[in-house]
């Protein structure tokens, strides 16, 4: 295991977070002075770490004494979403059995910490899950379909399936994410979920969906809104997240130009999540 590290001014924290957003091997540590921070990115290959050093400066170190894969895979406390979902990264059979017995009416979603984004504990993912839980409750007497663009671990599509969606599609450009998502679909017995590898920039909607979810960079969202509007069914809901507060006004304007509008906008920390539909 190799780690690339760089000292940076605190004022550039959001720049680093946006640059490496979604990478679970990325860590920011504020230094004691309060004026500086340290950016760390853990890499399996020395070449990947050296490439970062060549692009951004900093230093590269070889880590031998700690099993960082095992460390990063340690389960975090389960995330409760409304009274609908309990999302856990737990894999121990005994502890999973305890969660099954104590979950009440919540559907249990098991998403181990792996090399793909979306275990439910990041604010952008949990915001999407809360919107999804509310949406599923409002649609429980109807048949509804769901699309997740940029699915990562597949957590959103899996949750939608367990909450009653009749059919769910999930897609991601990253083959590793697609592989992880397919394993998670099988792990959660979410039979109604289909996971596809696809580049959103090359994707052409072939049908309409009642719910579309997109937890993506603002720039990716902005250039994809026209396609999302084409794919959204009349009366459907678009749920998005991954937008920093200072990116929201521009993102909203691009969405409106594509024929979309948002009736619920939530701020959590520096992040924006929103739910809307066709204007």
C-alpha positions in Angstrom: 0.0 0.0 0.0 1.2 3.5 -0.9 0.1 6.9 0.2 0.4 10.2 -1.6 0.4 13.2 0.8 0.4 16.9 0.3 0.2 19.9 2.7 -2.3 22.6 1.6 -3.9 25.7 2.8 -7.3 25.3 4.5 -8.8 27.7 2.0 -8.4 24.9 -0.7 -10.3 22.3 1.3 -13.4 22.4 -1.0 -11.2 22.2 -4.1 -9.6 18.9 -2.8 -12.9 17.5 -1.7 -14.4 18.1 -5.2 -11.3 16.8 -7.0 -11.4 13.4 -5.1 -15.2 13.3 -4.3 -16.4 9.7 -4.1 -12.9 8.1 -3.5 -13.1 6.3 -0.2 -9.3 6.2 0.0 -9.1 10.0 0.2 -8.6 11.6 3.6 -8.3 15.3 4.7 -6.7 16.1 8.1 -6.7 19.6 9.5 -3.3 20.4 11.1 -3.0 21.8 14.6 -2.3 25.4 13.4 -5.7 25.6 11.8 -4.2 27.3 8.7 -3.1 24.1 6.9 -4.4 20.7 6.1 -2.9 17.4 4.8 -4.4 15.6 1.9 -3.8 11.8 1.8 -4.8 9.4 -0.9 -4.1 5.7 -0.4 -3.1 3.7 -3.5 -2.6 0.0 -4.1 0.1 0.7 -6.7 3.2 2.9 -6.4 2.6 4.1 -10.0 -0.8 5.6 -9.1 0.7 7.5 -6.1 3.6 8.7 -8.2 1.2 10.0 -10.8 -0.5 12.1 -8.2 2.8 13.4 -7.0 3.7 14.4 -10.6 0.4 16.1 -11.0 0.0 17.9 -7.7 3.4 17.7 -6.0 3.6 16.3 -2.4 5.3 13.1 -1.3 4.8 9.4 -1.6 5.4 6.8 1.1 5.2 3.0 1.3 3.0 1.7 4.0 3.9 -1.9 5.2 3.0 -2.1 8.8 -0.8 -1.5 8.6 -3.4 -3.5 6.6 -5.2 -0.4 5.2 -7.6 -2.5 3.2 -8.8 -4.2 6.4 -8.9 -0.9 8.2 -11.0 0.8 5.6 -13.4 -2.2 5.5 -14.2 -2.0 9.2 -18.0 -1.5 9.5 -19.3 1.8 10.7 -22.5 2.2 12.7 -25.6 1.5 10.6 -27.4 4.4 9.1 -31.1 4.7 9.8 -33.2 6.3 7.0 -36.6 7.4 8.3 -38.5 4.3 9.4 -37.8 2.6 6.1 -34.2 1.6 5.8 -31.2 0.4 7.9 -28.0 0.6 5.8 -25.0 -1.2 7.2 -21.5 -2.2 6.0 -21.5 -5.1 8.4 -20.6 -8.6 7.0 -20.2 -10.6 10.2 -23.0 -13.2 10.2 -23.7 -12.9 14.0 -23.9 -9.1 14.0 -26.0 -9.2 10.8 -28.4 -11.5 12.6 -28.6 -9.1 15.5 -29.4 -6.3 13.0 -32.1 -8.4 11.3 -33.7 -9.0 14.7 -33.6 -5.4 15.8 -34.4 -3.5 12.6 -38.1 -3.4 13.2 -40.0 -2.6 9.9 -36.9 -1.2 8.3 -35.5 -3.0 5.2 -31.9 -4.0 5.9 -29.4 -2.9 3.1 -26.0 -4.5 3.3 -23.3 -2.5 1.5 -19.7 -3.4 2.6 -17.0 -0.7 2.4 -15.3 -1.4 -0.9 -13.6 0.4 -3.7 -16.8 2.1 -4.9 -18.7 5.2 -3.7 -21.9 4.9 -1.7 -22.1 3.1 1.6 -24.9 5.3 2.9 -22.9 7.2 5.5 -21.7 10.1 3.3 -24.1 13.0 3.5 -24.8 13.1 -0.2 -25.8 9.4 -0.2 -27.9 9.6 3.0 -29.7 12.7 1.6 -30.7 10.7 -1.5 -31.9 7.8 0.6 -34.1 10.1 2.7 -35.7 11.5 -0.5 -36.1 8.0 -1.8 -37.8 6.7 1.3 -40.3 9.6 1.1 -40.8 9.0 -2.6 -41.4 5.2 -2.1 -44.0 5.9 0.6 -45.9 8.3 -1.6 -45.9 5.7 -4.4 -46.6 2.6 -2.4 -50.1 2.1 -4.0 -48.7 2.4 -7.5 -46.2 0.6 -9.7 -43.1 2.6 -10.3 -39.7 2.3 -11.9 -36.3 3.8 -11.0 -33.0 4.7 -12.6 -29.8 5.5 -10.8 -27.1 7.2 -12.9 -23.6 6.9 -11.5 -24.6 4.1 -9.2 -21.3 3.4 -7.4 -22.1 0.5 -5.0 -25.7 0.3 -6.2 -27.1 1.3 -2.8 -29.8 3.6 -4.2 -31.2 1.1 -6.7 -31.0 -1.7 -4.1 -32.9 0.4 -1.6 -35.5 1.4 -4.2 -36.0 -2.3 -5.0 -36.4 -3.2 -1.4 -38.8 -0.3 -0.9 -41.1 -1.6 -3.6 -39.9 -0.3 -7.0 -41.1 -2.7 -9.7 -38.0 -2.3 -11.8 -34.7 -0.6 -11.1 -31.8 0.1 -13.5 -28.4 1.3 -12.3 -25.4 2.4 -14.4 -21.9 3.5 -13.9 -18.9 4.2 -16.2 -16.5 2.5 -13.8 -16.2 -1.3 -14.4 -15.1 -1.8 -10.7 -18.2 0.0 -9.5 -20.4 -2.1 -11.8 -18.9 -5.3 -10.5 -19.3 -4.2 -6.8 -22.9 -3.1 -7.5 -23.8 -6.5 -9.0 -22.3 -8.3 -6.0 -24.3 -6.1 -3.7 -27.5 -6.7 -5.7 -27.0 -10.4 -5.2 -26.0 -10.0 -1.5 -29.3 -8.1 -0.8 -31.4 -10.3 -3.0 -32.6 -7.3 -4.9 -33.8 -9.3 -7.9 -35.4 -6.3 -9.6 -32.2 -4.4 -10.1 -30.2 -4.5 -13.4 -26.7 -3.0 -13.3 -25.1 -1.8 -16.6 -21.7 -0.3 -17.5 -22.4 2.9 -19.4 -20.9 6.4 -19.9 -23.6 8.9 -19.1 -22.2 11.2 -21.8 -22.8 8.5 -24.4 -26.1 7.2 -23.0 -29.3 7.7 -24.9 -32.6 7.1 -22.9 -34.5 4.2 -24.3 -37.5 4.5 -22.0 -39.0 6.6 -19.3 -38.6 6.2 -15.5 -40.8 7.4 -12.6 -37.8 8.1 -10.4 -34.3 9.1 -11.5 -31.6 9.5 -9.0 -28.2 11.1 -9.6 -25.5 11.6 -7.0 -22.9 13.2 -9.2 -20.5 16.1 -9.6 -22.2 19.3 -10.5 -20.5 19.5 -13.9 -21.7 16.0 -14.8 -25.2 16.8 -13.7 -25.3 20.0 -15.8 -24.3 18.3 -19.0 -26.8 15.5 -18.4 -30.0 17.4 -17.5 -31.4 17.3 -21.0 -31.1 13.5 -21.1 -32.6 13.2 -17.6 -35.6 15.3 -18.6 -36.1 13.1 -21.7 -36.0 10.0 -19.5 -38.3 11.3 -16.7 -41.9 10.2 -16.9 -44.7 12.7 -16.6 -45.3 13.0 -12.9 -41.9 11.5 -12.2 -39.3 12.7 -9.7 -35.7 13.7 -10.1 -33.6 13.3 -7.0 -30.0 14.7 -7.1 -27.1 15.3 -4.8 -23.4 15.9 -4.9 -23.6 19.6 -5.5 -21.6 22.0 -3.4 -23.6 25.1 -2.2 -21.6 27.5 -4.3 -22.4 25.4 -7.4 -26.1 25.3 -6.8 -27.3 28.5 -8.5 -25.6 27.6 -11.7 -26.7 24.0 -11.5 -30.3 25.0 -11.0 -30.2 27.4 -13.9 -28.9 24.7 -16.3 -31.6 22.3 -15.0 -34.4 24.9 -15.6 -33.1 25.5 -19.1 -33.5 21.7 -19.7 -37.1 21.8 -18.6 -36.7 20.7 -15.0 -37.7 22.4 -11.7 -37.0 21.6 -8.0 -39.6 22.0 -5.3 -37.5 20.7 -2.4 -33.9 21.8 -1.8 -32.0 20.7 1.3 -28.6 21.9 2.6 -26.5 19.7 4.8 -23.1 21.1 5.6 -21.6 22.3 2.3 -23.8 20.0 0.2 -27.0 20.4 -1.7 -29.6 17.7 -2.4 -32.8 18.4 -4.2 -36.0 16.8 -5.5 -38.0 18.0 -8.4 -39.4 17.0 -11.8 -40.5 18.3 -15.2 -41.5 21.9 -15.3 
